[in-house]
């Protein structure tokens, strides 16, 4: 099955030094990844980047203050580069790259037209080989080539790359729960307890979770590897942390007692099994909240069955309450038949 690739092209303004690569999509992760690799190819950072008004990076075009995607803005801040999107219907704003696209089509894509590649990496390896030829090809009317003019004119004006490359991140908002944790993709991360009930902004990468409140960085965590995992920094806990946990658990037991002894037993048992007190409270809150969607009697019956089955999690209780046992029925009698023999026949 064949699959079409997208071609990303970047051109430096003075030397026409050109970078190109293939990606599967124009979605933000691929698009920003191409930006990162383009800067790595150049080995330096320009003062400004003039992109097309691709929806992945530019949420709303504007002549004076375009609205950038938060991840694109994050990329710009990481490299200290200005993003100046080309104006709508102003081809002169991006004349360099438009010409560069035409050259890439003639110099590279035309030569690959009848080739079949079995991976994106293979395609990009061949593009890189032809790109080297393009950048070293002598100009017709000027001295030198793109590579030599880059070294002579562009490189002295560029800034060095930061010590680490930008890592793609997506942003989300979250509300701090009463246990001073936020939920990010089914895992839980602590923030300073003073932010309980606050709305925060969260930057999520493949390796880290960063939490901001009103633009200020409040917490940094390594990404959790398991669903339901709690990542907690001791410094985020209130001074009377254990007292707060005990009070919260006592209130949960009071609510459980109003439902029934099996619910109390399950909540008590959870406290001995969970590694983190916060995890115990979160799971117990979820179980008790089921009483809002179902009757207390249904919840008590589900907890009783969960105890018998030794399945103590919120998910187990919810599954039991949403799929109750069918009423038992007495075994049916075998039909009478002439070929059926009673026990006396075999004596």
BELGIUR-V133228 format. One record per residue. N is the residue number from 1. PHI is phi in whole degrees, 0 to 359 (none if undefined). NEAR is the number of other C-alpha atoms within 8 Angstrom. D_LAST is the distance of its C-alpha to the last C-alpha in Angstrom with 1 decimal. Layout:
n=<N,N>
phi=<PHI,PHI>
near=<NEAR,NEAR>
d_last=<D_LAST,D_LAST>
//
This chain:
n=<1,2,3,4,5,6,7,8,9,10,11,12,13,14,15,16,17,18,19,20,21,22,23,24,25,26,27,28,29,30,31,32,33,34,35,36,37,38,39,40,41,42,43,44,45,46,47,48,49,50,51,52,53,54,55,56,57,58,59,60,61,62,63,64,65,66,67,68,69,70,71,72,73,74,75,76,77,78,79,80,81,82,83,84,85,86,87,88,89,90,91,92,93,94,95,96,97,98,99,100,101,102,103,104,105,106,107,108,109,110,111,112,113,114,115,116,117,118,119,120,121,122,123,124,125,126,127,128,129,130,131,132,133,134,135,136,137,138,139,140,141,142,143,144,145,146,147,148,149,150,151,152,153,154,155,156,157,158,159,160,161,162,163,164,165,166,167,168,169,170,171,172,173,174,175,176,177,178,179,180,181,182,183,184,185,186,187,188,189,190,191,192,193,194,195,196,197,198,199,200,201,202,203,204,205,206,207,208,209,210,211,212,213,214,215,216,217,218,219,220,221,222,223,224,225,226,227,228,229,230,231,232,233,234,235,236,237,238,239,240,241,242,243,244,245,246,247,248,249,250,251,252,253,254,255,256,257,258,259,260,261,262,263,264,265,266,267,268,269,270,271,272,273,274,275,276,277,278,279,280,281,282,283,284,285,286,287,288,289,290,291,292,293,294,295,296,297,298,299,300,301,302,303,304,305,306,307,308,309,310,311,312,313,314,315,316,317,318,319,320,321,322,323,324,325,326,327,328,329,330,331,332,333,334,335,336,337,338,339,340,341,342,343,344,345,346,347>
phi=<none,277,217,278,249,262,247,261,231,230,227,281,294,270,267,65,303,239,238,210,203,259,227,283,221,256,294,305,301,292,294,291,300,294,301,299,290,295,294,295,296,291,82,196,237,281,287,212,239,249,270,288,276,290,300,301,252,245,294,216,288,204,299,254,225,295,268,271,301,305,292,292,296,298,301,298,291,299,264,65,242,276,256,237,303,300,291,296,58,233,300,294,297,233,299,300,287,298,295,297,298,299,293,298,298,281,278,246,296,298,282,257,302,260,262,245,245,259,201,295,297,296,298,291,296,288,299,298,296,289,295,299,298,300,290,258,286,297,292,281,247,238,284,79,217,301,297,291,289,299,295,278,251,278,304,299,268,269,262,292,292,294,295,231,287,296,251,304,223,247,250,212,256,214,252,286,281,301,269,55,239,244,258,226,51,68,235,233,232,279,225,307,299,293,265,308,77,280,267,231,256,236,256,241,244,293,241,215,234,243,245,241,229,54,84,258,290,250,201,227,228,288,298,288,255,230,296,82,287,255,244,232,265,305,295,278,282,294,302,265,303,296,295,296,298,296,295,297,292,296,295,295,294,297,294,294,297,288,263,161,295,294,294,299,300,293,296,297,295,303,297,272,256,283,285,244,303,298,293,300,296,298,294,296,300,296,296,293,292,298,293,281,267,229,282,303,296,295,294,298,295,294,295,298,294,298,296,296,276,57,242,254,277,300,299,295,295,297,297,289,282,271,229,296,296,290,300,287,230,296,298,283,284,292,292,289,207,295,271,276,247,280,297,294,297,264,273>
near=<2,3,4,5,8,9,8,10,12,10,11,10,7,8,11,11,12,12,10,13,11,11,12,9,8,9,7,8,7,11,12,11,9,11,8,10,8,11,11,9,7,7,8,11,12,9,9,8,10,10,10,7,11,7,7,10,11,13,10,8,12,8,6,4,6,11,9,10,10,8,11,10,9,8,11,11,8,8,10,7,11,8,9,8,12,12,11,6,4,8,8,5,8,12,8,10,10,8,8,13,9,8,9,11,9,9,10,12,9,8,8,7,6,5,5,4,7,6,6,10,6,9,11,10,8,8,11,10,8,10,12,8,8,9,11,10,8,8,9,5,4,6,7,9,12,16,11,9,13,13,9,8,10,12,9,7,7,10,8,7,12,7,4,5,7,8,5,11,9,9,10,8,8,10,9,15,9,7,8,14,11,12,9,7,5,8,13,12,12,13,14,12,10,4,9,11,8,7,9,12,11,12,12,12,10,7,7,10,12,12,13,13,10,5,5,6,9,10,10,9,9,7,8,9,5,6,8,7,10,12,10,7,8,5,5,11,10,6,4,6,8,6,7,8,10,8,8,9,9,8,8,12,11,8,9,13,10,6,11,9,9,11,14,11,8,11,12,9,9,12,9,6,6,9,5,7,9,9,10,11,11,8,10,12,9,9,11,9,8,10,10,6,6,8,8,8,7,9,14,13,10,13,12,10,9,13,11,7,6,6,9,11,8,10,6,10,14,11,8,11,11,6,6,7,4,4,4,4,4,4,4,4,4,4,4,5,5,5,4,6,7,6,6,6,6,5,4>
d_last=<71.3,74.9,76.1,79.6,81.2,83.9,87.2,88.8,92.5,94.9,98.6,101.2,104.3,107.1,105.9,103.3,100.9,97.6,93.9,91.1,87.3,84.3,81.6,78.7,79.9,82.8,80.6,82.0,80.1,81.2,84.7,85.4,83.9,86.5,89.2,88.1,88.0,91.4,93.0,91.4,92.9,96.3,96.0,97.8,97.9,100.3,101.9,100.2,97.6,98.2,94.9,94.2,92.8,89.2,86.9,84.9,87.9,90.2,88.7,91.9,95.0,98.3,101.8,102.5,99.2,96.1,92.8,90.8,87.1,86.4,85.0,88.1,90.3,88.3,88.9,92.6,92.9,91.1,93.7,96.6,97.3,98.6,96.5,99.0,97.1,99.1,100.5,98.9,100.8,103.1,102.5,105.4,103.4,100.9,103.2,102.6,98.8,99.1,101.3,98.9,95.9,98.0,98.8,95.2,94.2,96.8,96.7,93.0,90.7,92.6,92.0,88.3,87.8,86.2,84.2,80.4,79.3,75.7,76.2,78.6,79.6,80.7,82.7,84.5,85.2,87.1,88.8,90.0,91.4,93.4,94.4,96.1,98.1,99.0,100.3,102.4,103.8,107.6,109.0,111.2,113.9,113.5,113.6,110.4,106.8,104.3,103.3,106.9,107.9,104.9,105.9,109.5,109.3,105.9,104.5,107.5,106.9,103.1,101.4,98.9,95.2,93.4,91.6,88.2,87.3,86.2,82.5,81.3,80.3,79.1,80.1,78.3,78.9,76.6,76.6,76.2,73.3,73.5,72.1,75.1,73.1,73.2,70.4,71.1,68.3,65.5,67.1,69.3,72.7,74.9,78.5,80.9,79.5,82.8,81.7,78.7,78.5,81.3,81.1,81.5,81.9,79.6,80.3,77.2,77.3,74.7,75.4,76.9,77.0,80.4,81.0,84.3,85.7,88.9,89.6,89.2,86.5,84.3,81.4,80.3,76.7,74.9,72.3,68.8,66.1,63.0,62.3,62.5,64.6,67.4,70.7,72.9,76.3,76.9,80.4,79.1,77.4,79.3,80.6,78.2,75.2,72.6,73.8,73.5,70.0,68.9,70.6,68.9,65.5,66.1,67.0,63.8,61.7,63.5,62.7,59.0,58.9,59.9,56.7,54.1,52.7,50.6,53.7,55.7,53.0,53.0,56.9,57.0,54.5,56.5,59.5,57.8,56.6,59.6,62.2,65.1,65.8,67.2,63.9,62.1,64.5,64.3,60.5,60.4,63.0,61.0,57.9,59.8,61.6,58.4,58.7,61.6,59.5,56.4,55.9,55.7,52.2,51.1,52.8,51.2,47.7,48.4,49.7,46.6,44.4,46.8,46.5,42.7,43.0,45.8,48.0,51.4,53.9,55.7,54.2,50.6,51.4,53.1,50.2,47.8,50.1,50.8,47.1,45.2,41.4,40.0,38.5,34.8,32.6,29.1,26.3,26.0,22.9,21.3,22.6,20.4,19.9,18.6,17.0,15.0,11.3,9.9,7.2,5.4,5.7,3.8,0.0>
//
